[in-house]
Amino acid sequence: MTTDLLGIESLLTDEEKATRDRVAALVSEHIRPHIAQWYEDAVLPESIFPVLAEAGLFGMHLDGYGCAGRSAVEYGLAMQELEAGDSGIRTVVSVQGSLAMSAIYKHGSEEQKQQWLPAMAAGDVIGCFGLTEPTAGSDPAGMATVARYRSGEWVLDGAKRWIGLASVAKVAIIWAKVAEEDAAAADVEPGVRGFIVPTSTPGFTASPITNKLSMRASIQCDIELEGVTLPADALLPKHPGLKGPFMCLNEARFGISFGALGAARDSLEAALAYAKERTQFDRSLASFQLTQKKLVDMAVELNKGQLLALQLGRAKDAGTLEPYQISVGKLANCRTAIEICREARTILGGNGITTDYSPLRHAANLESVRTYEGTDEIHTLILGRVLTGEQAFS
Ligand SMILES: Cc1cc2nc3c(=O)[nH]c(=O)nc-3n(C[C@H](O)[C@H](O)[C@H](O)COP(=O)(O)OP(=O)(O)OC[C@H]3O[C@@H](n4cnc5c(N)ncnc54)[C@H](O)[C@@H]3O)c2cc1C
């Protein structure tokens, strides 16, 4: 039985369905058979990168430079299918495409785009995006990492935390503060600026964070930057200030609005199948009214979330999507998805706490998804500001 109670399928074009089905097949072949073991072992096999690259998923929503040039809706549907496999796998595509590649695509010079984007689309170069710091998460304006201009070169010092893929990346986009005097010497705008940092540069160190209870089949790192010296043209020239990273974060947040529902759908499907097979009191679990209420509530919320995501996707493709609308999708669909995964786990009883079934793995992953790319609280404050005109962040 499909969980598509509203016939949302009928709202998709043939091309959109084809992209979705192609990614679903990739997940069935390359992710599902292995993900429970990867999660238990806390590994992200690097062999998955060429699989994702060959499917055209790295930077799939960007045009030119070897990227697939897919629509926003196709991108969203692809994220939904990847996250039905595991949030950690969807995160790989988000970090590479929506964050690292988008930073170069949106803020880079033509030379920078030519140098990096085709290799990143092909998966030959993996990228990461370093904004968060040990003491600056929700408030990136409080970052302590600095870039000083010395003898025609940039010198970066500081630390980053939670940076996805950093230990396997060949290039890092590092956001750092440039003081007025350094900016004047380099003839650029001061403030938060992005730098393209080859990770082989002396002084750059990435150490994986290993004691995670969430996103175990994925990589996040602490980064140390000690006198990392870069040529003058390592700076991303466009969109100085926090607008630079936020423009990239919006791309990733949009993908999450779709993606989180993939984890939810997979959990609902797992619970539904289990409820039909498992008998207690000489009846299937599915025949109990309380179980049916759980399944129905999950399916109704899933369908509502999918309509919300599709509305955002249509608006993005039409060029009318406002950043605060992405906050609606990120906030609401992460919240919906985590509730569905937790409820699905209850139907699986004790078996639901093992890696034999996906819902608790998805729920644990979604603790990260609701935290990164703006926490629930930060998106609530963004929307509170839209509704009231009052800034309540600080
Ligand atoms: C798995 C994972 C992957 C990540 N990947 C990346 C990456 O690739 N690159 C990158 O740069 N970062 C990444 N991050 C970092 C992520 O963006 C931050 O964790 C997030 O922004 C929250 O920051 P924090 O963890 O420092 O929490 P804090 O900012 O310390 O917040 C702690 C709590 O306080 C709340 N809070 C903060 N300010 C307010 C306020 N004004 N009002 C009310 N409540 C508030 C928060 O909502 C949260 O509940 C990742 C994080 C995780 C967990």
The ligand as an SDF file (V2000), in Angstrom:
LIG
                    3D

 53 58  0  0  0  0  0  0  0  0999 V2000
   25.9310   16.1810   12.2750 C   0  0  0  0  0  0  0  0  0  0  0  0
   26.2760   17.6300   12.1400 C   0  0  0  0  0  0  0  0  0  0  0  0
   26.8100   18.1020   10.9440 C   0  0  0  0  0  0  0  0  0  0  0  0
   27.1810   19.4560   10.8200 C   0  0  0  0  0  0  0  0  0  0  0  0
   27.7910   19.8820    9.6620 N   0  0  0  0  0  0  0  0  0  0  0  0
   28.2880   21.1540    9.6130 C   0  0  0  0  0  0  0  0  0  0  0  0
   29.0860   21.5660    8.4860 C   0  0  0  0  0  0  0  0  0  0  0  0
   29.3250   20.8040    7.5440 O   0  0  0  0  0  0  0  0  0  0  0  0
   29.5880   22.8390    8.4870 N   0  0  0  0  0  0  0  0  0  0  0  0
   29.3530   23.7180    9.5140 C   0  0  0  0  0  0  0  0  0  0  0  0
   29.8230   24.8440    9.4500 O   0  0  0  0  0  0  0  0  0  0  0  0
   28.6080   23.3410   10.6030 N   0  0  0  0  0  0  0  0  0  0  0  0
   28.0700   22.0860   10.6740 C   0  0  0  0  0  0  0  0  0  0  0  0
   27.3370   21.6790   11.7710 N   0  0  0  0  0  0  0  0  0  0  0  0
   27.1490   22.6120   12.8820 C   0  0  0  0  0  0  0  0  0  0  0  0
   25.7180   23.0630   13.0710 C   0  0  0  0  0  0  0  0  0  0  0  0
   25.3550   23.9720   12.0670 O   0  0  0  0  0  0  0  0  0  0  0  0
   25.5790   23.6300   14.5020 C   0  0  0  0  0  0  0  0  0  0  0  0
   25.6210   22.5120   15.3880 O   0  0  0  0  0  0  0  0  0  0  0  0
   24.3110   24.4200   14.6960 C   0  0  0  0  0  0  0  0  0  0  0  0
   24.3690   25.6390   14.0060 O   0  0  0  0  0  0  0  0  0  0  0  0
   24.0440   24.7060   16.1760 C   0  0  0  0  0  0  0  0  0  0  0  0
   25.1690   25.2500   16.7690 O   0  0  0  0  0  0  0  0  0  0  0  0
   25.7200   24.6300   18.1540 P   0  0  0  0  0  0  0  0  0  0  0  0
   25.7730   23.1570   18.0150 O   0  0  0  0  0  0  0  0  0  0  0  0
   26.9650   25.3540   18.4690 O   0  0  0  0  0  0  0  0  0  0  0  0
   24.5860   24.9340   19.2070 O   0  0  0  0  0  0  0  0  0  0  0  0
   24.3510   26.3330   19.9840 P   0  0  0  0  0  0  0  0  0  0  0  0
   24.3250   27.4600   19.0200 O   0  0  0  0  0  0  0  0  0  0  0  0
   25.2600   26.3930   21.1480 O   0  0  0  0  0  0  0  0  0  0  0  0
   22.8570   26.1100   20.5020 O   0  0  0  0  0  0  0  0  0  0  0  0
   22.5240   25.2340   21.5970 C   0  0  0  0  0  0  0  0  0  0  0  0
   21.0320   25.3580   21.8410 C   0  0  0  0  0  0  0  0  0  0  0  0
   20.7090   26.7110   22.1770 O   0  0  0  0  0  0  0  0  0  0  0  0
   19.7010   27.1940   21.2800 C   0  0  0  0  0  0  0  0  0  0  0  0
   19.8700   28.6240   21.0350 N   0  0  0  0  0  0  0  0  0  0  0  0
   20.9620   29.2780   20.5280 C   0  0  0  0  0  0  0  0  0  0  0  0
   20.7200   30.5780   20.3970 N   0  0  0  0  0  0  0  0  0  0  0  0
   19.4230   30.7660   20.8120 C   0  0  0  0  0  0  0  0  0  0  0  0
   18.5680   31.8990   20.9030 C   0  0  0  0  0  0  0  0  0  0  0  0
   18.9520   33.1370   20.5030 N   0  0  0  0  0  0  0  0  0  0  0  0
   17.3120   31.7210   21.3920 N   0  0  0  0  0  0  0  0  0  0  0  0
   16.8830   30.4850   21.7690 C   0  0  0  0  0  0  0  0  0  0  0  0
   17.6360   29.3800   21.7030 N   0  0  0  0  0  0  0  0  0  0  0  0
   18.9000   29.5150   21.2260 C   0  0  0  0  0  0  0  0  0  0  0  0
   19.8620   26.3730   20.0290 C   0  0  0  0  0  0  0  0  0  0  0  0
   18.6820   26.3870   19.2430 O   0  0  0  0  0  0  0  0  0  0  0  0
   20.1850   25.0230   20.6060 C   0  0  0  0  0  0  0  0  0  0  0  0
   18.9960   24.3880   21.0060 O   0  0  0  0  0  0  0  0  0  0  0  0
   26.9460   20.3490   11.8960 C   0  0  0  0  0  0  0  0  0  0  0  0
   26.3740   19.8680   13.0830 C   0  0  0  0  0  0  0  0  0  0  0  0
   26.0570   18.5350   13.2080 C   0  0  0  0  0  0  0  0  0  0  0  0
   25.4730   18.0460   14.5180 C   0  0  0  0  0  0  0  0  0  0  0  0
  1  2  1  0
  2  3  1  0
  2 52  2  0
  3  4  2  0
  4  5  1  0
  4 50  1  0
  5  6  2  0
  6  7  1  0
  6 13  1  0
  7  8  2  0
  7  9  1  0
  9 10  1  0
 10 11  2  0
 10 12  1  0
 12 13  2  0
 13 14  1  0
 14 15  1  0
 14 50  1  0
 15 16  1  0
 16 17  1  0
 16 18  1  0
 18 19  1  0
 18 20  1  0
 20 21  1  0
 20 22  1  0
 22 23  1  0
 23 24  1  0
 24 25  2  0
 24 26  1  0
 24 27  1  0
 27 28  1  0
 28 29  2  0
 28 30  1  0
 28 31  1  0
 31 32  1  0
 32 33  1  0
 33 34  1  0
 33 48  1  0
 34 35  1  0
 35 36  1  0
 35 46  1  0
 36 37  1  0
 36 45  1  0
 37 38  2  0
 38 39  1  0
 39 40  1  0
 39 45  2  0
 40 41  1  0
 40 42  2  0
 42 43  1  0
 43 44  2  0
 44 45  1  0
 46 47  1  0
 46 48  1  0
 48 49  1  0
 50 51  2  0
 51 52  1  0
 52 53  1  0
M  END
$$$$
